[in-house]
Each structure stands twice: as structure tokens, then as C-alpha cells.
Amino acid sequence: MLEEHPLDPALHDRQGFTCGVPALDEYLHRYAEQHRRRGLSAVYVLVDSAEPARVLGYYTLSAAEVDAARLPEAERKRLPRFPVPCFRMGRLAAATAQRGRGLGKLLLGCAVDRCLKAREQVAAYALVVDAKDDAARDFYLYFGFRSLHDARMTLYLPLGR
Ligand SMILES: CC(C)(COP(=O)(O)OP(=O)(O)OC[C@H]1O[C@@H](n2cnc3c(N)ncnc32)[C@H](O)[C@@H]1OP(=O)(O)O)[C@@H](O)C(=O)NCCC(=O)NCCS
């Protein structure tokens, strides 16, 4: 059974993970644990319960804010003119060997669920991501994200109404 958990450096095999994007691999191998400890990113991994050490995918979440002026006009009109609180999914990756099995969708769903729960306690308007290339951007668009008004590679998913 697939399960999503906070990264546990004593259990999860970070070095064995590869998604084919060196920066995303290196992040999990070298920086994720440090960032988690320092309160820079919360890191979540997807594993199969039958093989709980093998990381099949991961994502990170942090607090963020976006200047309301960067949102499309229709939305901007409904918002005050100060920075809008958000969550940022800094990284999302599925293991190369697992592509096309729905793991990216599952990871994204888990991230959105966490944001919806977290915003019951601390307000946040949207989940923001920076797409690293057009394929990643298309992935986010497919799931309903919209580009910021002034940055097509930065996308956001409103979390409320
Ligand atoms: C982007 C990524 C996470 C997608 O993961 P995946 O497991 O291959 O994708 P899934 O199997 O979950 O796909 C889910 C759905 O998204 C669609 N999809 C996948 N990649 C897509 C893309 N680039 N553009 C549009 N749609 C895409 C699939 O067709 C599928 O549609 P369906 O639910 O209607 O069948 C994965 O390709 C990856 O790790 N890439 C390298 C790192 C990366 O680019 N991260 C993005 C953050 S910058």
C-alpha cells in the first residue's frame, strides 16, 4: 500500500532516490534533512508499505507570500493590497522508474490535503509552485494551477473560494 510520511532520515533511503533531475535528486540526498531541521521546508516522502525505506517520490512545503499585484486582475480586485499568505511547494518529484503510474498526482493530492488542513489553523490563500520547465508547467496547469500575471513559470492553486 502506498503511504505518505514526513521524511525520517533514520528510515528513508534518500541516496537511493532518482527522478532524473539532478537538482531534485541532490536536494533529497544532501539538503532536505538540513532544511527540515532548520524549519525551511517540511519534506514528505511517498513509500510502499511493503518496502518502507525506498522513496518513490517526495515534495516539500513551506510558508510563502505573494504580492497581490502579481495575481490576475479579476482575483486582485477581491484582495487587499498587501502580500497574500500562501504555501509553497518548493519541490515535487516522482522516481524515474515509477513515472506515469499516478504517483505525481498522488503526491500533489497529498500536498494539497496538507495545505487545506494547515489553513484551518494558519490562513493561506493559495498553494504556489515554480515550474522548472514547460513540461512541469503543463503538469500543474493540468491540475488547475494558474500562472501569476507577471511570471508564467510561477503558478498558484487557490485553496478556498
Ligand atoms: C512531474 C512529475 C511529478 C509527474 O509525475 P508522474 O508520476 O509521472 O505523473 P502521474 O502519473 O501522476 O500523472 C498524473 C496525470 O498527470 C498527467 N501528466 C503527467 N505529466 C504531465 C505533463 N508534463 N503535462 C501534462 N500532464 C501531465 C498524466 O497524463 C496523468 O493524467 P491522468 O490522471 O488524466 O491519467 C514527474 O514527471 C517528475 O517527477 N518529473 C521530474 C521532476 C519535475 O519536473 N517536477 C515538477 C516540479 S518542478
The ligand as a Gaussian input file, in Angstrom:
#p B3LYP/6-31G(d) Opt

LIG

0 1
 C        6.035000      15.931000     -12.909000
 C        6.004000      14.544000     -12.269000
 C        5.993000      14.687000     -10.759000
 C        4.731000      13.811000     -12.723000
 O        4.691000      12.559000     -12.074000
 P        4.135000      11.225000     -12.767000
 O        4.043000      10.194000     -11.687000
 O        4.939000      10.876000     -13.959000
 O        2.714000      11.697000     -13.277000
 P        1.312000      10.938000     -12.995000
 O        1.411000       9.538000     -13.473000
 O        0.924000      11.122000     -11.578000
 O        0.334000      11.790000     -13.912000
 C       -0.911000      12.212000     -13.410000
 C       -1.674000      12.863000     -14.523000
 O       -0.930000      14.000000     -14.968000
 C       -0.716000      13.923000     -16.365000
 N        0.629000      14.431000     -16.614000
 C        1.789000      13.914000     -16.208000
 N        2.822000      14.685000     -16.615000
 C        2.265000      15.693000     -17.320000
 C        2.779000      16.815000     -18.015000
 N        4.085000      17.068000     -18.052000
 N        1.911000      17.653000     -18.623000
 C        0.570000      17.434000     -18.572000
 N        0.024000      16.395000     -17.928000
 C        0.861000      15.529000     -17.311000
 C       -0.818000      12.436000     -16.704000
 O       -1.188000      12.245000     -18.046000
 C       -1.870000      11.958000     -15.735000
 O       -3.159000      12.240000     -16.249000
 P       -4.453000      11.353000     -15.823000
 O       -4.559000      11.460000     -14.301000
 O       -5.575000      12.009000     -16.525000
 O       -4.137000       9.962000     -16.265000
 C        7.204000      13.675000     -12.736000
 O        7.232000      13.631000     -14.129000
 C        8.559000      14.166000     -12.238000
 O        8.975000      13.842000     -11.127000
 N        9.280000      14.910000     -13.092000
 C       10.619000      15.377000     -12.767000
 C       10.577000      16.457000     -11.733000
 C        9.635000      17.586000     -12.075000
 O        9.513000      18.009000     -13.209000
 N        8.951000      18.098000     -11.047000
 C        7.967000      19.148000     -11.210000
 C        8.244000      20.226000     -10.258000
 S        9.333000      21.466000     -10.896000

